[in-house]
Amino acid sequence: MDAKKLSSTIASNIKELFDVSVEVVVTRPEEIFGDYATNIALQLAGQLQKSSHEVAEAIASELRKDDQIKAVTIDGPGFINIQLADTALWNSLKLPVAKTLQNQEVVVEFGDPNPFKAMHLGHLYSTIVGDVLARLLEKIGADVKRVSYHGDVGLHVAKAMWALLQYDGADITEVLQSDTMIGTFYAKGATAYKEDYAAKAAIETLNRKIYELRLEGRINDDDTGGQLAQVYEVGFKSSFAAFEKVFAQLGVNYVKRYLESEGTKAGLEYVKQNIGTIFEESDGAVIYRGEKVGLHTRVFINSRGLPTYEAKDLGLAELKNHDYPQASESIIITATEQSEYFKVLLAALKEIDPDTAAKTRHISHGFLSLTAGKMSSRQGIDENQVAANLLSAVHDAVAKAFPQATTAIQRSVYLAAVKYTFLKSRIGGDITFNVEESVALEGNSGPYLQYAHARACSILRKTGLMSEESIPDLEAAERSLARKITEYPEVIERATSELMPHYVCTYLYELAQCFNRFYEHNQVVGSPRQAVRIVLVQAYRQALADGLGVLGIEAPEQL
């Protein structure tokens, strides 16, 4: 019996007792109180004009007749605590995760590093979080389309291109073989734009030329000796080659890559068609006055006639809708600094296309720091802010901590360390990444959970797989472990419903601790109760492996 079935049973009892239809919510209380609890009696008391304790007692009396329930007690003014029969608990070990989104298409956009800049830690954070949210949705049956969005036009491109065109050294293609060199050129251009008026004017001219190149496929680049298109192509390919290396390491596979230039025309049309109704002209620009919906004003077309991020994001929404018209939801993951931006964007989209806006959802994650401070590439390239450098640092720490491990195991552990550190905190809060803590085999870390899984595999290798033909009476320690294992489907349901993967991390850590306490005081191999306990170990290992898989982390059999 799981939470849903129990809720349904209680609701049926209430209908029979009081002729009232109600949705019953059951929760997991502390173990000393039972397996489930509900406060439904307190909710119904006023409506029924009875005391909450009287209502609770009537419900409890009906539940005690159910052979899947061992005990029902009433706590305080009417909290109902329920303990399942061992038979029901044992059978719950095999319950699967409910496929509540079976065959529904969901688009998830995440990562989004921009070419002509180094991939920084914020993009790494978004990539890991986005992929795991996609995995959670897939776990409950969704057909997830992973997509990314990249700024192939804009001032950041012009700044990097200005610096690249100034370069007179070796072949630029060879120079850009280094994954971080493109960021160095961007930093040079960003500094020049800020400090040198002539450079600023040249960069703005380049910006317009790059728009022409990407949007119209033509360009007058006589003043650059015909190099602009060629150098752009080299920088573009170099950037995405570096991104793909990181995505491959993380095991992230996108089905489609969108570019800003692709959404520009659609976004401009959206805005221009609605000037005077949704948008208005102001000082040569076109704006959306968000104050009318409690937000703030944003520019969608600037005074030079160029679309801003806002207009291009409207175009992106149209592109996604065109490519995935059957999608029930479109999710966008970015850093929290863009939260207010997306509120205005979605408000404007709601006025233009209410249906698309209704299925579009923005989720923001916090900032990441190694010691302190916000991570960004906007003012240049900092060694501590580049995603590749963090990955390399964690990989080196794993190699030092596990010198005898195979290359494959070291790779598995370092990815577990990185991903779990990002995922164990609630999305939305800032996190500080401690490399040493991330690779530790003690404490709440990815490698610790991998070790816990390997330990369970070691126990099973000594005995082989077993099945318990008859359902046993469980000892207290066995029951406690079984109870924790059966929480897994409910945890996945909650994590997916709220799109909060940290629930899975917390559960897996608690599960591993629960098993450790059990194993410390209860013999498994060679015990008179070996058959029962091996089945529990199998169920524990399966839950641990499945949960790690949802997090995009391998579950090695040896470590």
C-alpha positions in Angstrom: 0.0 0.0 0.0 1.4 3.4 -1.0 0.5 6.9 -0.1 -2.0 7.3 -2.9 -3.8 4.1 -2.2 -4.0 4.9 1.5 -5.3 8.4 0.7 -8.0 6.9 -1.5 -8.9 4.4 1.3 -9.3 7.1 3.8 -11.4 9.3 1.4 -13.7 6.3 0.8 -14.2 5.8 4.5 -15.0 9.5 5.0 -17.6 9.3 2.2 -19.3 6.3 3.8 -19.1 7.8 7.3 -20.1 11.4 6.7 -21.2 11.6 3.0 -18.5 14.1 2.3 -16.1 14.0 -0.7 -12.7 15.2 0.3 -9.1 14.9 -1.0 -6.9 13.3 1.7 -3.3 14.1 2.1 -1.1 11.7 4.0 2.5 12.5 5.1 5.5 10.6 6.5 5.8 11.3 10.2 8.7 10.4 12.4 9.0 6.6 12.6 7.9 6.5 16.2 4.5 7.7 15.2 3.9 5.3 12.3 4.4 5.0 8.6 1.8 7.6 7.6 -0.2 10.4 9.2 -3.0 12.7 8.3 -4.7 15.7 9.8 -7.9 15.3 7.8 -10.0 15.0 11.0 -9.0 18.5 12.0 -10.0 19.8 8.5 -13.4 18.2 8.7 -14.4 18.9 12.2 -15.9 22.4 11.6 -17.7 21.3 8.5 -19.2 18.3 10.3 -19.8 20.3 13.5 -18.1 17.5 15.5 -15.0 17.5 17.6 -11.8 16.7 15.6 -11.1 13.8 18.0 -14.5 12.3 17.4 -14.0 12.5 13.7 -10.5 11.0 14.0 -11.8 8.1 16.0 -14.5 7.3 13.5 -12.0 7.3 10.7 -9.5 5.2 12.7 -12.2 2.6 13.5 -12.7 2.0 9.8 -9.0 1.9 9.1 -8.5 -0.8 11.8 -10.7 -3.1 9.8 -8.2 -3.1 6.9 -5.9 -6.1 6.9 -3.1 -4.0 5.3 -3.0 -1.8 8.4 -1.4 -3.0 11.6 -2.2 -0.1 14.0 -4.0 3.3 14.0 -3.5 5.8 16.8 -4.8 9.3 17.4 -2.4 11.9 18.6 -3.3 15.3 20.1 -6.6 16.9 19.0 -7.1 14.5 16.1 -3.9 13.6 14.1 -4.3 10.1 12.8 -1.1 7.9 12.8 -1.1 4.8 10.7 1.3 1.8 10.8 1.1 -0.6 7.8 1.0 -4.3 8.3 4.4 -6.0 7.5 2.8 -7.6 4.5 1.8 -4.3 3.0 5.2 -2.7 3.8 7.0 -5.7 2.3 4.9 -5.5 -0.9 5.6 -1.8 -1.1 9.3 -2.5 -1.7 8.4 -3.4 -5.3 6.2 -0.5 -6.1 7.4 1.5 -9.2 7.5 5.2 -9.7 4.2 6.4 -11.1 4.3 7.5 -14.8 2.2 10.6 -14.3 3.5 12.3 -17.4 3.4 9.3 -19.7 4.0 10.3 -23.3 3.6 14.0 -22.6 6.2 16.2 -24.4 8.1 18.7 -22.4 10.8 21.1 -23.7 13.6 22.0 -21.3 16.1 24.7 -22.2 19.2 25.0 -20.1 23.0 25.6 -20.2 23.0 28.3 -22.9 26.7 29.3 -23.0 27.4 32.1 -25.5 29.9 31.6 -28.2 32.9 34.0 -28.2 33.0 33.8 -24.4 34.3 31.1 -22.1 31.7 28.8 -20.5 31.6 30.0 -16.9 30.4 28.3 -13.8 26.9 29.7 -14.1 26.5 27.9 -17.4 27.9 24.7 -15.8 25.4 25.0 -12.9 22.5 25.5 -15.4 23.6 22.6 -17.5 23.7 20.2 -14.6 20.5 21.3 -13.0 18.6 21.4 -16.4 19.8 17.9 -17.3 18.6 16.5 -14.0 15.3 18.2 -14.2 14.9 16.6 -17.6 15.8 13.2 -16.1 13.2 13.6 -13.4 10.5 14.4 -15.9 11.6 11.4 -18.0 11.4 9.2 -14.8 7.7 9.9 -14.7 7.2 9.2 -18.3 7.7 12.5 -20.1 9.2 12.7 -23.6 11.7 15.5 -22.8 13.3 17.6 -25.5 16.6 19.1 -24.3 17.4 22.3 -26.1 19.9 25.1 -25.7 20.0 28.8 -26.8 23.1 30.7 -27.7 23.9 34.4 -28.4 25.6 34.3 -31.8 25.0 38.0 -32.3 25.3 41.0 -29.9 27.9 43.2 -28.4 29.7 40.3 -26.7 30.4 38.8 -30.1 31.5 42.2 -31.5 33.9 42.7 -28.6 35.6 39.3 -29.1 35.6 39.8 -32.9 37.3 43.2 -32.6 40.1 41.6 -30.5 40.4 38.6 -32.9 40.7 40.9 -35.9 43.4 42.9 -34.1 45.4 39.7 -33.7 48.5 39.5 -35.9 50.2 36.4 -34.5 50.0 32.8 -35.6 47.1 31.2 -37.3 44.0 32.2 -35.3 42.6 28.7 -35.8 45.6 27.2 -33.9 45.4 29.8 -31.2 41.8 29.0 -30.5 42.5 25.4 -30.0 42.8 26.2 -26.3 39.3 26.0 -24.8 39.7 29.3 -22.8 41.5 31.5 -25.4 38.3 32.8 -26.9 37.5 34.2 -23.4 40.8 36.0 -23.4 40.0 37.8 -26.7 36.5 38.7 -25.3 38.1 40.2 -22.2 40.5 42.3 -24.4 37.6 43.6 -26.4 35.4 44.3 -23.3 38.2 46.3 -21.8 38.8 48.3 -25.0 35.0 49.0 -25.3 35.0 50.4 -21.9 38.2 52.5 -22.0 38.8 53.4 -25.6 36.3 55.6 -27.5 37.7 54.7 -30.9 37.6 51.0 -30.1 34.0 51.4 -28.8 32.9 53.0 -32.1 34.6 50.2 -34.1 33.0 47.5 -32.0 29.6 49.0 -32.5 30.1 49.1 -36.3 31.2 45.4 -36.1 28.1 44.6 -34.2 25.9 45.9 -37.0 28.0 44.0 -39.6 27.7 40.8 -37.6 23.9 41.2 -37.5 23.9 41.6 -41.3 26.1 38.5 -41.6 24.0 36.3 -39.4 20.6 37.6 -40.4 21.0 38.2 -44.1 24.0 36.1 -45.0 25.8 39.0 -46.6 28.3 41.5 -45.4 30.4 44.4 -46.6 33.7 43.7 -44.8 36.1 45.5 -47.2 37.5 47.4 -44.3 38.6 44.2 -42.6 40.2 42.8 -45.8 37.4 40.3 -46.1 38.4 38.6 -42.9 35.3 39.2 -40.8 33.2 36.3 -42.0 36.2 33.9 -41.9 37.3 34.9 -38.4 33.7 34.7 -37.2 33.3 31.2 -38.4 36.6 30.2 -36.7 35.5 31.7 -33.4 32.0 30.2 -33.6 33.3 26.7 -34.3 36.0 27.0 -31.6 33.4 28.1 -29.0 31.0 25.2 -29.6 33.9 22.7 -29.8 34.8 23.7 -26.2 31.2 23.6 -25.1 30.7 20.1 -26.6 33.7 18.8 -24.6 32.0 19.8 -21.4 28.6 18.5 -22.4 30.2 15.2 -23.4 31.9 14.9 -20.0 28.6 15.6 -18.2 26.7 13.1 -20.4 24.3 15.8 -21.6 22.8 15.4 -25.1 20.8 18.2 -26.6 18.3 17.5 -29.4 18.4 21.1 -30.8 20.6 24.2 -30.6 18.8 27.5 -31.1 20.8 30.7 -32.0 19.7 34.3 -31.2 20.0 35.2 -34.9 17.3 32.6 -35.7 14.8 34.2 -33.4 15.5 37.8 -34.3 13.2 38.1 -37.3 10.3 36.4 -35.5 10.9 38.6 -32.4 11.0 41.8 -34.4 7.7 40.9 -36.1 6.1 40.1 -32.8 7.0 43.5 -31.4 6.4 45.6 -34.5 3.0 44.0 -35.1 1.9 45.1 -31.6 3.3 48.6 -31.4 0.5 50.8 -30.1 -1.4 48.0 -28.4 1.2 46.0 -26.3 4.4 47.9 -27.0 5.0 51.6 -27.4 7.6 53.9 -28.9 9.8 55.9 -26.6 12.8 58.1 -27.5 13.3 56.1 -30.7 13.1 52.8 -29.0 10.2 50.3 -28.6 9.4 49.4 -25.0 7.0 47.3 -22.9 5.6 49.1 -19.9 5.6 46.4 -17.3 4.3 48.7 -14.6 0.7 48.0 -15.8 1.1 44.5 -14.5 3.2 45.4 -11.4 6.6 44.9 -13.1 9.0 47.3 -14.8 9.6 48.7 -18.2 12.0 47.0 -20.6 13.3 47.9 -24.1 12.5 45.4 -26.9 13.9 47.3 -29.9 16.7 49.8 -29.1 17.1 53.3 -30.6 19.4 51.9 -33.4 16.6 49.7 -34.5 18.2 46.5 -33.2 16.3 43.9 -31.3 17.2 43.4 -27.6 17.4 40.1 -25.8 13.8 40.6 -25.0 12.6 40.7 -28.6 14.9 37.7 -29.5 13.5 35.7 -26.6 10.0 36.3 -27.9 11.2 34.9 -31.3 12.7 31.9 -29.5 9.3 31.2 -27.9 7.8 31.2 -31.4 10.5 28.9 -32.7 10.0 26.4 -29.9 6.3 26.5 -30.4 6.8 25.8 -34.1 9.2 22.9 -33.5 7.3 21.3 -30.6 3.6 22.2 -31.0 2.5 19.2 -28.9 4.6 20.2 -25.9 2.6 20.5 -22.7 5.2 22.6 -21.0 8.3 24.6 -21.9 10.8 25.1 -19.1 13.7 27.6 -19.1 16.5 27.4 -16.5 18.7 30.4 -15.9 20.5 32.1 -13.0 18.3 34.0 -10.5 19.5 37.4 -11.7 17.2 36.9 -14.8 14.1 36.3 -12.7 12.7 39.8 -13.0 13.6 39.9 -16.7 11.6 36.8 -17.4 8.6 38.1 -15.5 8.4 41.0 -17.9 9.1 38.8 -20.9 6.4 36.4 -20.0 4.0 39.2 -19.2 4.5 40.6 -22.8 4.2 37.1 -24.3 1.0 36.6 -22.4 -0.6 39.5 -24.2 0.7 38.4 -27.6 0.2 34.6 -27.3 -1.6 33.5 -24.0 -1.4 29.8 -24.8 2.4 29.8 -25.3 2.9 32.0 -22.2 0.7 29.7 -20.1 2.9 26.6 -20.8 6.2 28.5 -20.4 7.9 28.3 -17.0 11.1 29.9 -15.8 13.1 28.3 -13.1 16.1 30.2 -11.6 19.1 28.8 -9.8 21.4 30.7 -7.4 25.0 31.8 -7.9 28.0 29.6 -7.5 31.2 30.6 -5.8 34.4 28.8 -5.0 35.3 31.0 -2.1 33.0 34.0 -2.3 31.4 36.3 -4.8 29.3 36.1 -8.0 30.6 34.2 -11.0 30.3 35.9 -14.4 32.3 36.3 -17.6 30.8 39.8 -18.4 34.0 41.7 -17.5 36.4 39.1 -18.8 37.9 35.8 -18.0 38.9 34.8 -14.6 40.7 31.5 -14.0 38.4 30.6 -11.1 35.3 31.4 -13.2 35.8 29.0 -16.1 33.8 25.8 -16.0 36.6 23.7 -17.5 38.9 24.7 -14.7 36.5 23.6 -11.9 36.0 20.3 -13.7 39.8 19.9 -13.9 40.3 20.8 -10.3 37.8 18.2 -9.1 39.3 15.6 -11.4 42.7 16.2 -10.0 41.4 15.9 -6.4 39.8 12.6 -7.3 43.0 11.3 -8.8 44.8 12.3 -5.6 42.2 10.7 -3.4 41.8 7.5 -5.4 45.3 6.9 -6.9 44.7 3.1 -7.4 41.3 3.5 -9.1 41.0 2.9 -12.9 40.6 5.9 -15.2 36.9 4.9 -15.7 36.3 4.9 -11.9 38.1 8.2 -11.4 36.0 9.8 -14.1 32.8 8.4 -12.6 33.7 9.7 -9.1 34.7 13.1 -10.2 31.5 13.6 -12.1 29.5 12.4 -9.1 31.4 14.9 -6.9 30.6 17.8 -9.3 27.0 17.0 -10.0 26.0 16.1 -6.4 27.5 19.3 -5.0 25.4 21.4 -7.4 22.3 19.4 -6.8 22.1 18.8 -3.1 21.1 22.3 -2.3 17.7 23.7 -3.0 17.5 25.4 -6.5 17.3 29.1 -6.0 19.9 29.5 -3.2 23.5 30.3 -3.7 26.1 27.6 -3.1 29.8 27.5 -2.4 31.8 24.7 -4.0 34.4 23.1 -1.8 36.5 20.8 -4.0 37.9 18.7 -1.1 34.5 18.2 0.5 33.0 17.3 -2.9 35.3 14.2 -3.3 35.2 13.0 0.3 34.0 9.5 1.1 32.5 10.7 4.3 29.6 13.1 4.6 26.9 14.2 2.2 28.7 13.8 -1.1 28.3 12.0 -4.4 31.3 9.7 -3.9 29.9 8.7 -0.5 26.7 7.5 -2.1 28.7 5.7 -4.8 30.7 4.0 -2.1 27.4 3.0 -0.3 26.2 1.4 -3.5 29.5 -0.5 -4.1 29.3 -1.7 -0.5 25.8 -3.2 -1.1 27.0 -4.8 -4.3 29.9 -6.4 -2.3 27.4 -7.9 0.1 25.3 -9.3 -2.7 28.3 -10.8 -4.4 28.8 -13.0 -1.4 25.3 -14.5 -1.5 23.8 -13.9 -5.0 20.4 -12.6 -5.6 17.5 -14.0 -3.5 13.8 -13.8 -3.3 11.6 -14.4 -0.2 8.8 -16.7 -1.2 6.7 -16.1 2.0 6.2 -12.6 3.4 8.1 -12.5 6.7 7.3 -10.9 10.0 9.9 -8.1 10.2 12.1 -7.3 13.1 12.3 -3.7 14.2 15.6 -2.9 12.4 14.4 -4.7 9.2 11.2 -2.8 9.3 12.9 0.5 9.7 15.1 -0.1 6.6 12.1 -1.3 4.6 10.1 1.7 5.5 12.9 4.0 4.3 13.2 2.2 1.0 9.5 2.5 0.3 9.7 6.3 0.5 11.6 6.4 -2.8 8.6 6.6 -5.3 7.1 9.4 -3.1 10.4 11.3 -3.1 10.6 11.2 -6.9 7.0 12.3 -7.2 7.6 15.3 -4.9 10.9 16.2 -6.6 9.2 16.1 -10.0 6.1 18.0 -8.9 8.2 20.8 -7.4 11.2 20.4 -9.8 13.5 20.3 -6.9 16.2 17.5 -7.3 17.7 18.2 -3.8 14.8 16.1 -2.4 16.4 13.1 -4.1 19.8 13.9 -2.8 18.6 14.3 0.8 16.6 11.0 0.5 19.6 9.0 -0.8 21.9 10.3 1.9 19.3 9.5 4.6 18.8 6.1 3.0 22.5 5.3 3.0 22.7 6.3 6.6 19.7 4.2 7.5 21.3 1.2 5.8 24.7 1.8 7.6 22.9 1.8 11.0 21.1 -1.4 10.0 24.3 -3.2 8.8 26.3 -2.1 11.8 24.0 -3.9 14.2 22.5 -6.7 12.1 24.4 -9.6 10.5 23.3 -10.2 6.9 25.5 -13.0 5.4 25.3 -16.1 7.5 22.4 -14.9 9.6 19.4 -17.1 10.2 17.5 -14.2 8.6 19.8 -14.0 5.7 17.1 -14.6 3.1 15.0 -11.7 4.4 17.9 -9.4 4.8 19.4 -10.0 1.4 16.1 -9.1 -0.2 16.3 -5.8 1.8 19.8 -5.2 0.6 18.7 -5.8 -3.0 15.9 -3.3 -2.6 18.2 -0.8 -1.0 20.8 -1.2 -3.7 18.1 -0.8 -6.4 16.7 2.4 -4.9 20.2 3.9 -4.5 21.2 3.0 -8.0 17.9 4.3 -9.5 18.2 7.6 -7.5 21.8 8.1 -8.6 20.7 7.5 -12.2 18.1 10.2 -11.9 20.9 12.6 -10.7 23.0 11.6 -13.7 25.5 9.8 -11.5 26.8 6.4 -12.2 26.4 3.7 -9.5 29.6 1.6 -9.7 29.7 -1.9 -8.4 33.2 -1.4 -7.1 35.0 1.7 -5.9 
